[in-house]
Amino acid sequence: MGKPLDKKLGLYVNLAALVSLIATILAIYFFVGSLNANARQTDRQLLAQSLVAAAEQNEFWAADYGWWSVALNYFNDGDTDALAASMAAPIQDHAGFDFVILAQEPQQRVYGWDRTTGMTVRDDIIEPAGLAAIREDLAEQYAAGNFLASHFLQIGDRTYIASATVLGEYADRAGTDPAADALLIIGKEMNAAFFASIEQHYLVNGIRFMPADAPSIDGAEPVRDAHGHQVGEIVWAPSLPGFNTLRVVFLPLIAYSLIFLIASQLIGLRARRLARQAEANEQRAHQAAATDNLSGLPNRHGFAQFISSDIAIEAARNGQAAAIYIDLNGFKAINDKAGHQTGDLAIIETARRFRAALPSDAYLARMGGDEFACILLGEESGMPTLEIARTLLFSLHAPVICDGRSFELGAAVGISESRPDAVKDFATMIDEADLAMYRAKSDGLDHPLYYDSEFAVMDGERRALDADMEAGLERDEFHVVYQPIVNARTGETVSLEALLRWQHPVRGDISPEVFIPAAEHSKLIHRLGDLVLDTVCEEFDHAPGVTVSINLSPTQLNDPDLCSRFLARLKEHGLTPARIELELTESVLIENFERAKARMDELSQAGFRFNLDDFGTGFASVSYLHTLPFSKIKIDKSFIDPVGRSENANKMLQAISLMSDAMQLETVAEGVETEAQASLLRLLGFNYMQGWYFGRPATAAARAQQDTPDTEPAARGAAAGG
């Protein structure tokens, strides 16, 4: 006789429940394992991305501190005190990095500072083998067109991210030699605090670092840089969302088997929630790796990802995209005068203003240092590209306030577009916008500049001219000529204007209007300025009452050591600043008035006198005369040419003479070529005159020949002109 139906039913029900329970347990087992495996893989990706982001951050510090010609000068001079003040002090101020090294092995010079030893200079932080490996990595990066390299380095029992770049400011860093030039190496220790920061930012727990000589652990993540150098492994407490889920539902599952289906639904809901959380964590990690932690904008890595996206490529392919490249003017002065911390505040404020000025669909990124890039997509982005670029410039019109201090910032802006009739990819647009920006910066433009194909040609010509200038300096092709400035009443020479000339062996005489702007762009202007001063000191006529005037460029006024260097050179030759007059044009002052005024006040207090050259050709000369230490104004030749032929010109010159007399300033008329002009200028009250009528520019040797006893009376008579 068979079992009763109720028992059979009970058996079937129990069997069904058992099968369901086993199936559920197996499903949970595989589900938990899958969640845990996915979470471990996510942790692994987060850790790998955290090391990439840390290396990029360290490279940012290296690029920021490495782009500094003053530090290179200190290094070449062996001035360890100055280097300690500028390079070592920041180690104590913030946790950005833990050591900084300046090294140039061919000269057997290695200076280093470590967080543990403070301002004490050391030469033993890194071993020669480590330096050689870093140089090898940097050379490899150079071959790929990059000028920064990061190397995971083991020093004793400590592990560091060491990022290196060639020290100094260079218009073209491709011309530097990573194997021989001075290097800046910035190191960040991968210690407990470092990994604690990773835990906090990337939500990975229990991170432990195992050095390379420790036994390998199964499942550990190698700590390896982009060049394949492995310094150890990372182990961590893996996220276990599966076990966490099981812990929530296990006991109810056993105790309340009758509500198994409800519990399974809860598991599903919980699983989906945990999956969403894991996805959000991964997204946060990607975002952190692509974001500049100072400004909050996308960084260069994030920018590269954006222009490589399908939507950006499609917009460029359809001729509906634009790139705007921005480089700040005046940011370096903030760093020099107020320090990098204030400079960081200026970057934060600039980013805020740019974001507020842009349409919501514009993409803005900080490319590094004081450079930004903006991408516009679509046929209609709310307003035209040029108007958006102008809005970005206008956002900088108001002074930037940092720590209660006011700073002026401007920008050079370049634009390139992909239009239906001229389709370009983003790589081309970025290069073109960058070239246009550099052209706008070199020309001192206060408005955005569209790319023109001639810029690339001119950039090549400028590079060739720079190379010729460097070679010309080595071959002594530059020389100084002097043009006399005479007393308007007596005709006696009271001053000489020193003018630089270049006699190229192939191209002949090259105009200063050609090579001076190029020298200012390439920073060769400092060498040319020192050449003029050295030549003047060697050839100067020590006759009492005769001075020499030297022209200064805007780039020279950027040099904080200008005054001390000039004083040292004069002292070597037994001269005083009172014998030297420095000539500035209004363009020098308009570019950065506050910096120019500070430098002029320093030079004036040292004894130098200032002349305002080309008076009347600018915009605000009278206001400058009230606030700056000028002693003379030089009237531009364009005001002298119509003298005697135009009543308005005569009245204008008379007004300038009366104004100068009221302000107790002496006047020099430039470009005097006839006796008629000289006579009328005397009647109008001008103090001094300069021009071909009184003598053309000549070398010191030629002037000495002119001033012999046989020729001097005739020369004086011609100069006096009756």
Rosetta blueprint (number, residue, H / E / L):
1 M L
2 G L
3 K L
4 P L
5 L H
6 D H
7 K H
8 K H
9 L H
10 G H
11 L H
12 Y H
13 V H
14 N H
15 L H
16 A H
17 A H
18 L H
19 V H
20 S H
21 L H
22 I H
23 A H
24 T H
25 I H
26 L H
27 A H
28 I H
29 Y H
30 F H
31 F H
32 V H
33 G H
34 S H
35 L H
36 N H
37 A H
38 N H
39 A H
40 R H
41 Q H
42 T H
43 D H
44 R H
45 Q H
46 L H
47 L H
48 A H
49 Q H
50 S H
51 L H
52 V H
53 A H
54 A H
55 A H
56 E H
57 Q H
58 N H
59 E H
60 F H
61 W H
62 A H
63 A H
64 D H
65 Y H
66 G H
67 W L
68 W L
69 S H
70 V H
71 A H
72 L H
73 N H
74 Y H
75 F H
76 N H
77 D H
78 G L
79 D L
80 T H
81 D H
82 A H
83 L H
84 A H
85 A H
86 S H
87 M H
88 A H
89 A H
90 P H
91 I H
92 Q H
93 D H
94 H L
95 A L
96 G L
97 F L
98 D L
99 F E
100 V E
101 I E
102 L E
103 A E
104 Q E
105 E H
106 P H
107 Q H
108 Q L
109 R E
110 V E
111 Y E
112 G E
113 W E
114 D E
115 R L
116 T L
117 T L
118 G L
119 M L
120 T L
121 V L
122 R E
123 D L
124 D L
125 I L
126 I L
127 E L
128 P H
129 A H
130 G H
131 L H
132 A H
133 A H
134 I H
135 R H
136 E H
137 D H
138 L H
139 A H
140 E H
141 Q H
142 Y H
143 A H
144 A L
145 G L
146 N L
147 F L
148 L L
149 A E
150 S E
151 H E
152 F E
153 L E
154 Q E
155 I E
156 G L
157 D L
158 R E
159 T E
160 Y E
161 I E
162 A E
163 S E
164 A E
165 T E
166 V E
167 L L
168 G L
169 E L
170 Y L
171 A L
172 D L
173 R H
174 A H
175 G H
176 T L
177 D L
178 P L
179 A L
180 A L
181 D L
182 A L
183 L E
184 L E
185 I E
186 I E
187 G E
188 K E
189 E E
190 M L
191 N L
192 A H
193 A H
194 F H
195 F H
196 A H
197 S H
198 I H
199 E H
200 Q H
201 H H
202 Y H
203 L L
204 V L
205 N E
206 G E
207 I E
208 R E
209 F E
210 M E
211 P E
212 A L
213 D L
214 A L
215 P L
216 S L
217 I L
218 D L
219 G L
220 A L
221 E E
222 P E
223 V E
224 R E
225 D L
226 A L
227 H L
228 G L
229 H L
230 Q E
231 V E
232 G E
233 E E
234 I E
235 V E
236 W E
237 A E
238 P L
239 S L
240 L L
241 P H
242 G H
243 F H
244 N H
245 T H
246 L H
247 R H
248 V H
249 V H
250 F H
251 L H
252 P H
253 L H
254 I H
255 A H
256 Y L
257 S H
258 L H
259 I H
260 F H
261 L H
262 I H
263 A H
264 S H
265 Q H
266 L H
267 I H
268 G H
269 L H
270 R H
271 A H
272 R H
273 R H
274 L H
275 A H
276 R H
277 Q H
278 A H
279 E H
280 A H
281 N H
282 E H
283 Q H
284 R H
285 A H
286 H H
287 Q H
288 A H
289 A H
290 A L
291 T E
292 D L
293 N L
294 L L
295 S L
296 G L
297 L L
298 P E
299 N L
300 R H
301 H H
302 G H
303 F H
304 A H
305 Q H
306 F H
307 I H
308 S L
309 S L
310 D H
311 I H
312 A H
313 I H
314 E H
315 A H
316 A H
317 R H
318 N L
319 G L
320 Q L
321 A E
322 A E
323 A E
324 I E
325 Y E
326 I E
327 D E
328 L E
329 N E
330 G L
331 F H
332 K H
333 A H
334 I H
335 N H
336 D H
337 K H
338 A H
339 G L
340 H H
341 Q H
342 T H
343 G H
344 D H
345 L H
346 A H
347 I H
348 I H
349 E H
350 T H
351 A H
352 R H
353 R H
354 F H
355 R H
356 A H
357 A H
358 L L
359 P L
360 S L
361 D L
362 A L
363 Y E
364 L E
365 A E
366 R E
367 M E
368 G E
369 G L
370 D L
371 E E
372 F E
373 A E
374 C E
375 I E
376 L E
377 L E
378 G L
379 E L
380 E L
381 S L
382 G L
383 M L
384 P L
385 T H
386 L H
387 E H
388 I H
389 A H
390 R H
391 T H
392 L H
393 L H
394 F H
395 S L
396 L L
397 H L
398 A L
399 P L
400 V E
401 I E
402 C E
403 D L
404 G L
405 R E
406 S E
407 F E
408 E L
409 L L
410 G E
411 A E
412 A E
413 V E
414 G E
415 I E
416 S E
417 E E
418 S E
419 R E
420 P L
421 D L
422 A E
423 V L
424 K L
425 D L
426 F H
427 A H
428 T H
429 M H
430 I H
431 D H
432 E H
433 A H
434 D H
435 L H
436 A H
437 M H
438 Y H
439 R H
440 A H
441 K H
442 S H
443 D L
444 G L
445 L L
446 D L
447 H L
448 P L
449 L E
450 Y E
451 Y L
452 D L
453 S H
454 E H
455 F H
456 A H
457 V H
458 M H
459 D H
460 G H
461 E H
462 R H
463 R H
464 A H
465 L H
466 D H
467 A H
468 D H
469 M H
470 E H
471 A H
472 G H
473 L H
474 E H
475 R L
476 D L
477 E L
478 F E
479 H E
480 V E
481 V E
482 Y E
483 Q E
484 P E
485 I E
486 V E
487 N E
488 A L
489 R L
490 T L
491 G L
492 E L
493 T E
494 V E
495 S E
496 L E
497 E E
498 A E
499 L E
500 L E
501 R E
502 W E
503 Q E
504 H E
505 P L
506 V L
507 R L
508 G E
509 D E
510 I E
511 S L
512 P H
513 E H
514 V H
515 F H
516 I H
517 P H
518 A H
519 A H
520 E H
521 H H
522 S H
523 K L
524 L L
525 I H
526 H H
527 R H
528 L H
529 G H
530 D H
531 L H
532 V H
533 L H
534 D H
535 T H
536 V H
537 C H
538 E H
539 E H
540 F L
541 D L
542 H L
543 A L
544 P L
545 G L
546 V L
547 T E
548 V E
549 S E
550 I E
551 N E
552 L L
553 S L
554 P H
555 T H
556 Q H
557 L H
558 N L
559 D L
560 P L
561 D L
562 L H
563 C H
564 S H
565 R H
566 F H
567 L H
568 A H
569 R H
570 L H
571 K H
572 E H
573 H L
574 G L
575 L L
576 T L
577 P H
578 A H
579 R H
580 I E
581 E E
582 L E
583 E E
584 L E
585 T L
586 E H
587 S H
588 V H
589 L H
590 I H
591 E H
592 N L
593 F H
594 E H
595 R H
596 A H
597 K H
598 A H
599 R H
600 M H
601 D H
602 E H
603 L H
604 S H
605 Q H
606 A H
607 G L
608 F L
609 R E
610 F E
611 N E
612 L E
613 D E
614 D E
615 F E
616 G L
617 T L
618 G L
619 F L
620 A L
621 S H
622 V H
623 S H
624 Y H
625 L H
626 H H
627 T H
628 L L
629 P L
630 F E
631 S E
632 K E
633 I E
634 K E
635 I E
636 D L
637 K H
638 S H
639 F H
640 I H
641 D L
642 P L
643 V L
644 G L
645 R L
646 S L
647 E H
648 N H
649 A H
650 N H
651 K H
652 M H
653 L H
654 Q H
655 A H
656 I H
657 S H
658 L H
659 M H
660 S H
661 D H
662 A H
663 M L
664 Q L
665 L L
666 E E
667 T E
668 V E
669 A E
670 E L
671 G L
672 V L
673 E L
674 T L
675 E H
676 A H
677 Q H
678 A H
679 S H
680 L H
681 L H
682 R H
683 L H
684 L L
685 G L
686 F L
687 N L
688 Y E
689 M E
690 Q E
691 G L
692 W L
693 Y L
694 F L
695 G L
696 R L
697 P L
698 A E
699 T L
700 A H
701 A H
702 A H
703 R H
704 A H
705 Q H
706 Q H
707 D L
708 T L
709 P L
710 D L
711 T L
712 E H
713 P H
714 A H
715 A H
716 R H
717 G H
718 A H
719 A H
720 A H
721 G L
722 G L
